[in-house]
Amino acid sequence: MAEDRFDAAVIGAGVVGAAAARALALAGARVVVLEKAADILDGASKANSAILHTGFDAPPGSIESACLAEGYAEYRRIHARLGLPLLESGALVLAWTEEEEARLPALIEQAQLNGVSDVEPLGAAALRACEPGLGPGLRAGFRVPGEHLVDPWSAPLAYLHQAAAHGAVIRRACEVQGGTWDGALWRLETGGDPVQARVVVNAAGLWGDVVDERLLGRRRFAIRPRKGQFVVYDKTAFGLTRHILLPVPSATTKGVVVCRTVWGNLLVGPTAEDQDDRTTAVLDPAVLEALRRRGEAILPALSGHEPTAAYAGLRPATEDKDYRIGHDPDRAYVTLGGIRSTGLSAALGLAARLVRMLEGQGATQGWIPPADPVWPVLPNLAETAPRDWQRPGHGGIVCHCEMVTRREILAALEGSLGARTLGGLKRRTRVTMGRCQGFYCTPALARLTAGRLDPPLAEPLEADGAR
């Protein structure tokens, strides 16, 4: 069993689990990441608005506020070394009704309490000077200069690559079904070979409460999935706004956002719809049409642009708005749960908090941090920097909508973190995610990925050429 004994086991390979694995590996731990899905980033982390949040509207004094501040600063510090894009844009918080306008002073005070001191109150005329395309009815708002746009999938992938470079093992299709603690080690049952670890970190996202029950015999909280639907506009809409356009948030949701993406698109969303299903986020045409109308009310020029895609994701909401961080030092067990819409921005802060908790209980004794950490550089997918198609020897462009090359696809399929599903390949390359949604490139992609994806893109051809 020696090969299956680790210092720390991280359950879940979403953005929080990826950041936790990175932090633990850089602290000197031998780490294993156990992911129930066939590929990484397949749960809550696969769908979000791709914004690096300052945390200006987080509850002051909350765990979320502290982790957002630390995570934001850490991302700014390391993103260039990992090759991660950052599109500095700033955000405008917009009040369209009298009630929303009345909440602005308290929200500005909240930002100040959260350490975001550079917010700028603006009247309607000043807001229109910043964004001339804003719709009628605008009353007031303020600017948050530090809100920026990022690639939400390259970031956690980079964290996992850096963890793997320091010995971390990532096991996919490896669901934790149960486990026991003997006073010194956890023995986790996975359906395959058991895994032993001195420390367990539950970062299972939408399944966090289930994992707690399987391993601790109780649930610290209850997950109630919250669905968010998005509408994506083609690259022709990218220039309609320079800022992230935010609503005045409510008690339950940040509301509908209009913003660009680092890939040159523009998106509108998300909604906030509670449901019981943890696995399926169904698109609703009526809701998508309402999102489209809301986007056009905020930015009327959108009416001249057609959406090219829509997507939906689930957030692991709970009965409490704050994160659900549980620490059981007697059993060397930590839960990072209830990480809702701000997980991408807070992940690095959560990971740093995790390591400090383990240090405080003496669980890191004997770990030796690497003297000279490895910094893997991920391939750039953003429109803000040179892409692979602009360099020679790429083997041809397979996806012309997103300018994805043959070399990028083959590279994304290789190695211990290579894509195993079409969704995983999309998140690593953006193949099939453009205006034609794979209509033209899927046959070539099926040939390139033959025998590598589960399920395959196409069935093997019979001898006579028939399917």
Secondary structure, 3 states (H helix, E strand, C coil): CHHHEEEEEEECCCHHHHHHHHHHHHCCCCEEEECCCCCCCCCHHHCCCCEECCCCCCCCCCHHHHHHHHHHHHHHHHCCCCCCCEEECCEEEEECCHHHHHHHHHHHHHHHHCCCCCCEEEEHHHHHHHCCCCCCCCCEEEEECCCEEECCCHHHHHHHHHHHHCCCEEECCCCCCEEEECCCCEEEECCCCCEEEEEEEECCHHHHHHHHHHHHCCCCCCCCCEEEEEEEECHHHHHHCCCEEEECCCCCCCCCEEEECCCCCEEEECCCEECCCCCCCCCCHHHHHHHHHHHHHHCHHHHHCCEEEEEEEEECCCCCCCCEEEEEHHHCEEEEECCCCCHHHHHHHHHHHHHHHHHHCCCCCCCCCCCCCCCCCCCCCCCCCCCHHHCCCCCCEEECCCCEEHHHHHHHHCCCCCCCCHHHHHHHHCCCCCCCCCCCCHHHHHHHCCCCCCCCCCCCCCCCCCC
